[in-house]
Every structure is written in structure tokens, then in C-alpha cells.
Amino acid sequence: MLPFQLITTSVATQQGLRQVYMSEHGILYQGDCLKLLSALPDESVDIVFADPPFNLGKEYGEGVSDHMEIDKYLAWSQLWLCESIRVLKPGGSLFIFNLPKWCIDYGAYLNKQGMWFRHWIACRMPKAFPRGKKMSPAHYGLLYYTKGEPAVFNKVYTPIQVCRHCGGEVRDYGGHRKKLNEKGINLMDVWDEPEDVWEDAAEASINEVLWTLTEEVWTDIPPVRHRQHKKRVPNELAPIMLERIIAMASNPGQIVVDPFGGAGTTFYAAEKLHRYWIGSEIGNIDPAVERLSQLANGITEQWESARGNKKLKPQKKTGSQLSLPYLTQ
Ligand SMILES: C[S@@+](CC[C@H](N)C(=O)[O-])C[C@H]1O[C@@H](n2cnc3c(N)ncnc32)[C@H](O)[C@@H]1O
């Protein structure tokens, strides 16, 4: 049995889960996430990532309510949070993406359950409008908890923020610019061999896009709004966000669960990063299945890596061949 086949067909059928897609790395079920989670054994998975409906009255299709009484929404959330904790291995990671308003309650609940708070990652949300007597909302919360001491924490590096008009660095690093870490400036992207991308900080030009250890504020996650990129009418996340989460908190061969699969962004990222995955989606599963089938046929999404230019170590020139110092992803 492959590690992701934690649920036997008979248990899935008993629970009313319908298997709609399977690859070498994962299985997608159509059905209620509580059924999926309750079918999983205790301490069996490495990451749970949850992007539940935000209770904003959005239309997710038949049988999905996104307009509950506050108490009901929180009580329902506690059910899947409690199950998520149960299925996580010791040291496993729980990520929950939601409005700050709900993240506060989630955090209080998780603290009481003995989960370890790691970070509240603020994902910048451009172009949101204020409602009533409020400031303009500018971020979503991404809660990051672990079940005790984290088992895996890979350092992930992201580009230093630059001005989209002039290309200049937004922050003044002063004399520290060349000392962002002991090896110099790390240009490592999460799926590269480190030796390909380290370079001597002293040689870095002021015009390069530099990379540094990921911070708690993510400003480079694009909203998925354009028809060209959207897989479905309801909302979905950009793959770059899931790639970063999965790369940070797991290693290849480990298991990622997403109870609210939507358009399958988590499964897509897990496939690309060679993690096993299990997921459920109660609504329309066609967009996720189509996307995963395309990936299986070698079709990847070109827009997803809003990471700027990635600098590779210049290769040695041979004859008239010139090196290619920048590679745009
Ligand atoms: C915010 S969306 C998730 C989007 C997803 N992260 C993506 O990138 O495509 C929430 C999803 O949860 C699904 N959903 C709502 N209630 C559910 C339940 N009880 N079990 C499984 N899925 C559910 C909705 O149909 C919706 O597609």
C-alpha cells in the first residue's frame, strides 16, 4: 500500500466518499471533509492545509453553506480543526488560511488544544475595499501551528521586495545588504540544488533581484482573478503559496492533506514537489480533476511563479557560447 492510501476503499465507501482522481502521489475524494478526516488514522499525515469557506455568503454550489450563524460556523470549524489535530503526526504542521476575524478564534482554540503556535503569516491582499466604519482590509491570515516540536522546517527563500515601477529595493538594507546571511546572499529557490544558486555576496550587483529568508508577511501571492488563470468561478489560491508552505514544512515523500480542495491548488503543488497528498471537495470536483490530469500530461501553469527573475550561477563560457545568467520562471 502506498503511504497516501491510508483510507481503504471500503472505509471510503462506508463514509460516502467518492474517489474521483488518483495519481502516483495522491487521491481526491468528493465528499464532506469531516468524512475524509474521520476516515484517516491517528497521527498519519505530515501537513494539513485548510482554506475553508470564509462564511462571507459566497456561492460554492449546491450543498455548501457559506452563510452560517457565527456560533455555528465556529462550532463546525472546531470539528474539522479537532480532526486535523488528531490525524497529524507528532511534529506535523497545520496551516489555516482565513480572515483575521476567524483566525483569532481558531488560534484561541488551537492554543487550548496544546498546539504550538509558530506564525501568523500575513498574506497581503491588494484591492480590498473597506466596509462600514473600518480600515481598509489589507491581508488574510495564514495560521501556522505544529503538533509539538516541528518535525520539519526547511528554510525557504524569497525575493527581496522591489518597487514595481523603478525596480529599486523597497527596504534600505544599508551595510547589511551584503550580509543577509553568513554565506552571502542566498538565491535559493525551494526546488533548486543549493550549490547551483549560492553566490558570493560581494559579487552581487545592486541591480540584481536578491533573495532572503521568507518573512512573516507575504506580499508576492497574486490573487487568482484573471480568467486566463482561474480554474473555476469560486475563489482559489495561487500555486506559489502552496508550494512555499509544502516546501517549508515537509520533505518529498511525506503526506499533505487538504480537506477543502477547491480547484486542487494544494494537490497540484504537492504533485510538483513530490509529496503524497489526500484531499476532499464537497462541491464541483471537475476543475481540480482537469487540472491534475493536465499536470499528469506535462502541462504546467506558467504564470504561477511570481518570483521575479531567478539568478543562476553564470556557466563557464566555452568558445562562442555565452552564459545565461538570468532565467525567468
Ligand atoms: C476557499 S475554497 C478552497 C479553495 C482552494 N484552496 C483552491 O485553491 O482552489 C473552499 C472550498 O471548500 C469546499 N467545501 C465547503 N465545505 C466543505 C466540506 N464540508 N467538505 C469539503 N469541502 C468543502 C467549497 O466547495 C470550496 O470549494
The ligand as an SDF file (V2000), in Angstrom:
LIG
                    3D

 27 29  0  0  0  0  0  0  0  0999 V2000
  -11.9950   28.7300   -0.2010 C   0  0  0  0  0  0  0  0  0  0  0  0
  -12.3640   27.3520   -1.1600 S   0  0  0  0  0  0  0  0  0  0  0  0
  -10.8260   26.4890   -1.2830 C   0  0  0  0  0  0  0  0  0  0  0  0
  -10.0360   26.8690   -2.4840 C   0  0  0  0  0  0  0  0  0  0  0  0
   -8.7730   26.0800   -2.6550 C   0  0  0  0  0  0  0  0  0  0  0  0
   -7.8000   26.3690   -1.6180 N   0  0  0  0  0  0  0  0  0  0  0  0
   -8.1380   26.3380   -4.0300 C   0  0  0  0  0  0  0  0  0  0  0  0
   -7.0420   26.9210   -4.0970 O   0  0  0  0  0  0  0  0  0  0  0  0
   -8.7740   26.0230   -5.0160 O   0  0  0  0  0  0  0  0  0  0  0  0
  -13.2440   26.3490   -0.0580 C   0  0  0  0  0  0  0  0  0  0  0  0
  -13.7560   25.0620   -0.6820 C   0  0  0  0  0  0  0  0  0  0  0  0
  -14.2620   24.2230    0.3560 O   0  0  0  0  0  0  0  0  0  0  0  0
  -15.3440   23.4850   -0.1640 C   0  0  0  0  0  0  0  0  0  0  0  0
  -16.1330   22.9950    0.9760 N   0  0  0  0  0  0  0  0  0  0  0  0
  -17.0030   23.6640    1.7470 C   0  0  0  0  0  0  0  0  0  0  0  0
  -17.4930   22.8870    2.7200 N   0  0  0  0  0  0  0  0  0  0  0  0
  -16.8870   21.6830    2.5750 C   0  0  0  0  0  0  0  0  0  0  0  0
  -16.9340   20.4530    3.2960 C   0  0  0  0  0  0  0  0  0  0  0  0
  -17.7290   20.3080    4.3580 N   0  0  0  0  0  0  0  0  0  0  0  0
  -16.1670   19.4340    2.8780 N   0  0  0  0  0  0  0  0  0  0  0  0
  -15.3460   19.5670    1.7920 C   0  0  0  0  0  0  0  0  0  0  0  0
  -15.2530   20.7070    1.0730 N   0  0  0  0  0  0  0  0  0  0  0  0
  -15.9950   21.7470    1.4720 C   0  0  0  0  0  0  0  0  0  0  0  0
  -16.0710   24.5070   -1.0480 C   0  0  0  0  0  0  0  0  0  0  0  0
  -16.8880   23.8820   -2.0040 O   0  0  0  0  0  0  0  0  0  0  0  0
  -14.9030   25.2700   -1.6650 C   0  0  0  0  0  0  0  0  0  0  0  0
  -14.5510   24.7430   -2.9120 O   0  0  0  0  0  0  0  0  0  0  0  0
  1  2  1  0
  2  3  1  0
  2 10  1  0
  3  4  1  0
  4  5  1  0
  5  6  1  0
  5  7  1  0
  7  8  2  0
  7  9  1  0
 10 11  1  0
 11 12  1  0
 11 26  1  0
 12 13  1  0
 13 14  1  0
 13 24  1  0
 14 15  1  0
 14 23  1  0
 15 16  2  0
 16 17  1  0
 17 18  1  0
 17 23  2  0
 18 19  1  0
 18 20  2  0
 20 21  1  0
 21 22  2  0
 22 23  1  0
 24 25  1  0
 24 26  1  0
 26 27  1  0
M  CHG  2   2   1   9  -1
M  END
$$$$
